[in-house]
Amino acid sequence: MRPDDANFAGNVHGGIILKMIEEAGAIISTRHCNSQAGEPCVAALARVERTDFLSPVCIGEVANVSAEITYTSRHSVEVQVNVMSENILTGAKKVTNKATLWYVPLSLKNVNKVVEVPPIQYARKEQEEEGKKRYEEQKLDRLETKQRNGDVIFPIINPGTMEPHTVGYSQSSLIHLVGPSDCTLLGFVHGGVTMKLMDEVAGIVAARHCKTNIVTASVDAINFHEKIKKGSVITISGRMTFTSNKSMEIEVFVDADPFVDEARERYRAVSAFFTYVSLSKEGKPLPVPQLLTETEDEKRRFEEGKGRYLQTKAKRQAQLQQAALQ
């Protein structure tokens, strides 16, 4: 990892890691979907399950990314990706990320056609049943998330005049013209490119809120609702939704304006929640300033974020207890 991959404290940006994870998933999925005679296709990212950043990757370390296909349905592929960092001076290695991604194969001849996925062989029947359960759960969650996508983040004209630690004070957005280098062979944006931009915006929101060094702690499920075409202008918007004592949740939307296709209006392409933590110069966790909610919508989103935070906390405690018993 090089200096241009990291922040001023030397920690590699979460968006860089997410981009690497997606590239590994796209390669193995596309390779598998073209492993049998049939219509040539390219795997497109549909969803990334919750991803925890277990340990930071630093400048000078080598990141090893490994991917494995763990489930296939008729039209989708589940890929498990692990990231391990290596200090090449000492040989020390550590796991930094574990992620689950879902891909759908799109025909090279017709980008609106989803082709069938070759099945994989499971070592045990239970593996297929567990995979099917995960498939149904993510399918339902994607549908529920899409139904909430009428929400809009309105731009703040002059955030500097607002009171610190309010939603409007830290709210940020980025406008990006989608070029050829951002896209797959089909002419649509790589999922990893989109996630990197989302992480940049979320990081700005977090840094504005606490004015310290911040790092990505986790990313809730990232849902890719629709493809983004080459030549589109995308707006990535982020706002603070919840703060605990040591973490911040930021909601991020990606909206696309397909200028090349004038018949279509602006649409919601991607949505996700990012969680950040504040760190001291020594890399120790710092308390996070409490988010000041002003409107009823902000208060509602805060309570929803609190619910997600408590649910995740309870799940982690249950996993620790289960691990202690084994």
DRENSEVEX-506646 format. One record per residue (C-alpha): residue number from 1; residue in one letter; z, x, y. Coordinates in steps of 0.5 Angstrom, whole numbers, plus 500, padded with zeros to 3 digits. Layout:
// DRENSEVEX-506646
  pos  code    w    u    v
  NUM     A    Z    X    Y
...
// end
This chain:
// DRENSEVEX-506646
  pos  code    w    u    v
    1     M  500  500  500
    2     R  498  503  507
    3     P  501  502  514
    4     D  496  497  516
    5     D  499  492  510
    6     A  506  492  513
    7     N  510  490  519
    8     F  514  495  523
    9     A  520  496  519
   10     G  515  498  513
   11     N  515  492  509
   12     V  508  489  506
   13     H  506  483  509
   14     G  507  477  504
   15     G  500  474  506
   16     I  497  481  503
   17     I  501  480  497
   18     L  499  473  496
   19     K  492  475  497
   20     M  492  480  492
   21     I  495  475  487
   22     E  490  470  488
   23     E  484  475  487
   24     A  487  477  480
   25     G  487  469  479
   26     A  480  468  481
   27     I  478  474  477
   28     I  481  472  470
   29     S  479  465  471
   30     T  472  466  473
   31     R  471  471  467
   32     H  474  466  462
   33     C  470  460  465
   34     N  464  464  464
   35     S  466  466  457
   36     Q  462  461  453
   37     A  454  459  454
   38     G  454  454  459
   39     E  453  453  467
   40     P  455  459  471
   41     C  461  458  475
   42     V  466  461  480
   43     A  473  459  480
   44     A  476  456  486
   45     L  484  456  488
   46     A  487  449  488
   47     R  494  450  488
   48     V  499  455  488
   49     E  506  453  485
   50     R  513  456  488
   51     T  512  463  489
   52     D  519  467  490
   53     F  519  474  493
   54     L  524  478  489
   55     S  523  484  492
   56     P  520  487  498
   57     V  514  492  497
   58     C  514  498  502
   59     I  509  503  505
   60     G  507  508  500
   61     E  508  504  494
   62     V  503  502  489
   63     A  502  495  487
   64     N  500  493  480
   65     V  498  486  479
   66     S  497  483  472
   67     A  494  476  470
   68     E  494  471  464
   69     I  491  465  463
   70     T  497  460  460
   71     Y  494  453  460
   72     T  487  450  460
   73     S  485  443  461
   74     R  478  440  461
   75     H  477  442  468
   76     S  483  446  470
   77     V  486  453  469
   78     E  493  455  469
   79     V  494  463  471
   80     Q  501  466  471
   81     V  501  473  475
   82     N  506  478  476
   83     V  506  483  481
   84     M  510  490  480
   85     S  511  495  485
   86     E  511  503  483
   87     N  514  509  487
   88     I  509  514  485
   89     L  514  520  487
   90     T  520  517  483
   91     G  517  513  478
   92     A  521  507  479
   93     K  518  500  478
   94     K  521  493  480
   95     V  518  486  479
   96     T  516  483  486
   97     N  513  477  485
   98     K  511  472  479
   99     A  506  466  481
  100     T  503  460  478
  101     L  496  458  480
  102     W  491  453  478
  103     Y  484  454  479
  104     V  478  449  478
  105     P  471  452  476
  106     L  465  450  481
  107     S  458  450  479
  108     L  454  456  482
  109     K  448  451  482
  110     N  452  445  485
  111     V  458  446  489
  112     N  461  439  488
  113     K  460  439  481
  114     V  466  441  477
  115     V  464  444  470
  116     E  468  444  463
  117     V  473  449  462
  118     P  473  453  455
  119     P  480  452  451
  120     I  484  457  450
  121     Q  488  459  443
  122     Y  495  458  443
  123     A  500  462  439
  124     R  505  456  438
  125     K  504  448  439
  126     E  510  448  444
  127     Q  506  452  449
  128     E  500  447  449
  129     E  505  442  450
  130     E  509  445  456
  131     G  503  447  459
  132     K  500  440  459
  133     K  507  438  462
  134     R  506  443  468
  135     Y  499  440  469
  136     E  501  433  470
  137     E  507  435  474
  138     Q  503  439  479
  139     K  497  434  479
  140     L  502  428  481
  141     D  505  433  486
  142     R  498  434  489
  143     L  497  427  490
  144     E  504  426  493
  145     T  502  432  498
  146     K  495  429  500
  147     Q  498  422  502
  148     R  503  426  507
  149     N  497  429  510
  150     G  496  425  516
  151     D  502  429  520
  152     V  499  433  526
  153     I  502  439  529
  154     F  500  438  537
  155     P  499  445  541
  156     I  505  446  546
  157     I  502  448  552
  158     N  507  453  555
  159     P  512  454  549
  160     G  516  460  554
  161     T  518  454  558
  162     M  522  451  552
  163     E  529  452  550
  164     P  530  457  545
  165     H  531  455  538
  166     T  527  449  539
  167     V  521  447  534
  168     G  517  447  540
  169     Y  519  454  542
  170     S  517  458  536
  171     Q  511  453  534
  172     S  505  457  533
  173     S  497  457  531
  174     L  491  461  530
  175     I  484  459  530
  176     H  479  463  526
  177     L  472  463  525
  178     V  470  463  517
  179     G  465  469  516
  180     P  461  471  510
  181     S  467  476  508
  182     D  472  471  508
  183     C  468  467  503
  184     T  466  466  495
  185     L  459  467  492
  186     L  459  459  493
  187     G  460  460  501
  188     F  467  457  501
  189     V  473  461  504
  190     H  477  465  498
  191     G  484  462  497
  192     G  487  469  498
  193     V  484  469  505
  194     T  487  462  507
  195     M  494  464  505
  196     K  494  471  508
  197     L  493  467  515
  198     M  498  462  513
  199     D  503  467  512
  200     E  501  471  519
  201     V  502  464  523
  202     A  509  463  519
  203     G  511  470  520
  204     I  510  469  528
  205     V  514  462  528
  206     A  520  466  524
  207     A  520  472  529
  208     R  520  467  535
  209     H  526  463  533
  210     C  530  469  531
  211     K  527  475  534
  212     T  529  480  529
  213     N  525  483  523
  214     I  523  478  518
  215     V  520  477  511
  216     T  517  472  507
  217     A  522  470  502
  218     S  519  464  498
  219     V  513  460  499
  220     D  513  452  496
  221     A  507  450  493
  222     I  501  451  497
  223     N  496  445  496
  224     F  488  446  497
  225     H  486  439  498
  226     E  479  441  500
  227     K  474  447  501
  228     I  473  450  507
  229     K  465  452  508
  230     K  462  458  511
  231     G  461  457  519
  232     S  467  453  520
  233     V  473  454  525
  234     I  480  453  522
  235     T  486  452  526
  236     I  492  454  522
  237     S  499  451  525
  238     G  506  452  524
  239     R  513  449  526
  240     M  520  450  524
  241     T  523  445  520
  242     F  529  447  517
  243     T  534  453  518
  244     S  540  454  513
  245     N  545  460  515
  246     K  540  465  512
  247     S  533  462  511
  248     M  528  459  515
  249     E  523  454  513
  250     I  516  453  516
  251     E  511  448  515
  252     V  504  450  515
  253     F  497  446  516
  254     V  490  449  516
  255     D  485  444  519
  256     A  478  445  519
  257     D  472  443  524
  258     P  466  444  520
  259     F  461  446  526
  260     V  455  447  521
  261     D  456  440  518
  262     E  456  436  525
  263     A  456  429  521
  264     R  463  431  518
  265     E  470  430  523
  266     R  476  435  522
  267     Y  480  435  516
  268     R  486  437  513
  269     A  484  443  508
  270     V  491  446  506
  271     S  498  445  507
  272     A  505  449  505
  273     F  512  451  506
  274     F  514  458  507
  275     T  521  460  507
  276     Y  523  467  511
  277     V  529  471  512
  278     S  532  475  518
  279     L  533  482  516
  280     S  537  488  520
  281     K  534  495  522
  282     E  538  497  515
  283     G  534  491  511
  284     K  541  487  511
  285     P  540  479  511
  286     L  542  477  518
  287     P  545  470  520
  288     V  539  465  522
  289     P  540  461  529
  290     Q  541  454  528
  291     L  534  450  529
  292     L  535  445  535
  293     T  532  438  533
  294     E  530  434  539
  295     T  526  428  537
  296     E  527  423  531
  297     D  521  426  527
  298     E  524  433  528
  299     K  531  430  525
  300     R  527  427  519
  301     R  523  433  518
  302     F  530  437  518
  303     E  533  433  513
  304     E  527  433  508
  305     G  527  441  509
  306     K  535  441  507
  307     G  534  437  501
  308     R  528  442  499
  309     Y  533  447  500
  310     L  539  444  496
  311     Q  534  442  490
  312     T  532  450  490
  313     K  539  452  491
  314     A  541  448  485
  315     K  535  450  481
  316     R  537  457  482
  317     Q  544  456  480
  318     A  542  453  473
  319     Q  538  458  472
  320     L  543  463  473
  321     Q  548  459  469
  322     Q  543  459  463
  323     A  542  466  463
  324     A  549  468  463
  325     L  550  464  456
  326     Q  544  467  453
// end
